[in-house]
Amino acid sequence: MPALPVLLQSGMIMTEENKQTEQQFAIQKIYLKDVSFESPNAPHVFADGEWKPEVNVQINSAHQAVAQDQYEVVLSITITAKQNEKTAFLVEVKQAGMFALSGFGGENLEGMLSAYCPETLFPFAREAVADFVNKGGFPPLLLTPINFNALYMQQVQQQQAAKASQDAAH
């Protein structure tokens, strides 16, 4: 089935008068790039009292250009659940997607790749995590929604602050 283009923003058509380009965004493919599930203390963890795990969630994203106006974005989620100081399970999911983006300038392109694309991938990663945890014999684990735009803006502010303090030191 061919990829259906998803138009994020319809900009202006390029003409001699305005010299603006049209911004286009299309999801080309969404796929599971890597997955791992471990339950190193099974079956003992199932008999280790009431299920009240300590859960640690780590989320990262990375992107790379694959071709002109084509990018792969990978959303990595690692979850460790411990019950009574013992690892109950460890699940790692790398949900990836191929995206076509054209007409976005530097900062806008970085925002699309670092916030919008991971946000698009998150529901698929969330489903994979829930499925593997459930198949591992544990109660469902549903990750809460994440505001990737706020995380990206926080990262940009931290980089700007670091650059400002570095410039002030020189």
C-alpha positions as CSV (number, residue, x, y, z in Angstrom):
1,M,0.0,0.0,0.0
2,P,1.5,3.3,-1.0
3,A,2.3,5.9,1.7
4,L,-0.4,8.4,2.1
5,P,1.0,11.9,2.4
6,V,0.0,13.8,5.5
7,L,0.1,17.5,4.8
8,L,1.2,19.2,8.0
9,Q,1.1,22.7,6.8
10,S,0.2,24.0,3.4
11,G,2.6,26.9,2.7
12,M,2.8,29.1,-0.3
13,I,3.7,27.9,-3.7
14,M,7.0,29.2,-4.9
15,T,6.7,32.1,-7.3
16,E,9.0,34.9,-8.5
17,E,7.2,37.4,-6.2
18,N,7.3,35.6,-2.8
19,K,10.1,33.1,-3.1
20,Q,8.6,30.9,-0.4
21,T,8.5,27.1,-0.6
22,E,5.7,24.8,0.4
23,Q,6.2,22.8,3.6
24,Q,5.3,19.2,3.2
25,F,5.4,16.3,5.7
26,A,4.6,12.7,4.9
27,I,4.9,9.5,6.8
28,Q,6.6,7.0,4.5
29,K,6.9,4.0,6.9
30,I,6.6,3.2,10.6
31,Y,8.4,0.1,11.8
32,L,9.7,-1.7,14.9
33,K,13.5,-1.5,14.5
34,D,14.6,-3.3,17.7
35,V,12.9,-4.8,20.7
36,S,14.1,-6.7,23.8
37,F,12.2,-8.1,26.7
38,E,13.8,-9.8,29.7
39,S,12.4,-11.2,33.0
40,P,15.6,-12.3,34.7
41,N,13.9,-13.2,38.0
42,A,11.0,-15.2,36.7
43,P,9.3,-17.2,38.0
44,H,10.2,-16.1,41.5
45,V,9.2,-12.4,40.9
46,F,5.6,-13.6,40.4
47,A,5.5,-15.0,44.0
48,D,7.3,-12.0,45.5
49,G,4.3,-10.4,47.3
50,E,1.8,-7.8,46.1
51,W,2.8,-6.3,42.7
52,K,4.1,-2.8,43.5
53,P,7.0,-2.3,41.2
54,E,9.4,0.6,41.1
55,V,9.4,1.6,37.4
56,N,12.1,3.6,35.6
57,V,11.3,4.9,32.1
58,Q,14.0,6.4,29.8
59,I,13.0,7.9,26.5
60,N,15.4,9.2,23.8
61,S,15.1,10.0,20.1
62,A,17.6,10.2,17.3
63,H,17.3,11.1,13.6
64,Q,19.4,10.8,10.5
65,A,19.1,11.9,6.9
66,V,18.6,8.9,4.6
67,A,18.2,10.7,1.3
68,Q,17.3,14.2,0.2
69,D,14.2,15.3,2.2
70,Q,14.0,11.8,3.7
71,Y,14.8,11.1,7.4
72,E,14.7,8.1,9.7
73,V,13.6,9.0,13.3
74,V,14.1,6.4,16.0
75,L,12.2,6.7,19.4
76,S,13.9,4.5,22.0
77,I,12.1,3.6,25.2
78,T,13.7,1.6,28.0
79,I,11.7,0.5,31.0
80,T,13.0,-1.3,34.1
81,A,10.6,-2.6,36.7
82,K,11.9,-3.7,40.0
83,Q,10.0,-5.6,42.7
84,N,11.6,-5.8,46.1
85,E,15.0,-4.6,44.7
86,K,15.0,-7.4,42.1
87,T,14.5,-6.7,38.4
88,A,11.1,-8.0,37.4
89,F,11.4,-7.0,33.7
90,L,13.4,-4.9,31.4
91,V,11.8,-3.9,28.0
92,E,13.6,-1.9,25.3
93,V,11.7,-0.7,22.2
94,K,13.1,1.2,19.3
95,Q,10.2,2.4,17.2
96,A,11.3,4.0,14.0
97,G,9.8,5.8,11.0
98,M,10.7,7.1,7.6
99,F,9.5,10.7,7.1
100,A,9.6,12.9,4.1
101,L,10.0,16.6,5.0
102,S,10.6,19.4,2.6
103,G,10.4,23.2,2.8
104,F,11.3,23.3,6.4
105,G,14.2,25.7,7.5
106,G,16.9,24.7,9.9
107,E,15.2,25.3,13.2
108,N,11.8,24.2,11.9
109,L,13.3,21.0,10.5
110,E,15.0,20.2,13.8
111,G,11.8,20.8,15.6
112,M,9.9,18.4,13.3
113,L,12.6,15.7,13.6
114,S,13.0,16.1,17.4
115,A,9.4,16.7,18.5
116,Y,6.7,16.1,15.9
117,C,8.1,12.8,14.5
118,P,8.8,11.2,17.9
119,E,5.3,12.3,18.9
120,T,4.0,10.5,15.8
121,L,5.9,7.3,16.8
122,F,5.0,7.3,20.5
123,P,1.6,5.5,20.2
124,F,3.2,2.7,18.3
125,A,6.0,2.3,20.8
126,R,3.5,2.6,23.7
127,E,1.5,-0.3,22.2
128,A,4.6,-2.4,21.7
129,V,5.7,-1.9,25.3
130,A,2.2,-2.8,26.7
131,D,2.1,-5.9,24.5
132,F,5.5,-7.2,25.5
133,V,5.0,-6.5,29.2
134,N,1.6,-8.3,29.1
135,K,3.0,-11.2,27.2
136,G,5.7,-11.4,29.8
137,G,3.0,-12.2,32.4
138,F,2.9,-8.8,34.1
139,P,-0.1,-6.5,34.5
140,P,-0.5,-4.0,31.6
141,L,1.8,-1.0,31.6
142,L,0.4,2.0,29.7
143,L,2.8,4.8,29.3
144,T,1.3,8.3,29.9
145,P,1.3,10.7,26.9
146,I,4.5,12.8,26.5
147,N,4.7,16.4,25.3
148,F,7.7,16.0,23.0
149,N,7.4,19.6,21.9
150,A,7.9,20.8,25.5
151,L,10.9,18.4,25.9
152,Y,12.4,19.7,22.7
153,M,12.0,23.4,23.8
154,Q,13.6,22.5,27.2
155,Q,16.5,21.0,25.3
156,V,16.9,24.1,23.1
157,Q,16.8,26.3,26.2
158,Q,19.5,24.2,27.9
159,Q,21.7,24.4,24.9
160,Q,21.3,28.1,24.6
161,A,22.1,28.6,28.3
162,A,25.2,26.4,28.0
163,K,26.3,28.4,25.0
164,A,25.7,31.7,26.8
165,S,27.7,30.6,29.8
166,Q,30.5,29.3,27.6
167,D,30.6,32.6,25.7
168,A,30.6,34.5,29.0
169,A,33.6,32.4,30.2
170,H,35.6,33.5,27.1
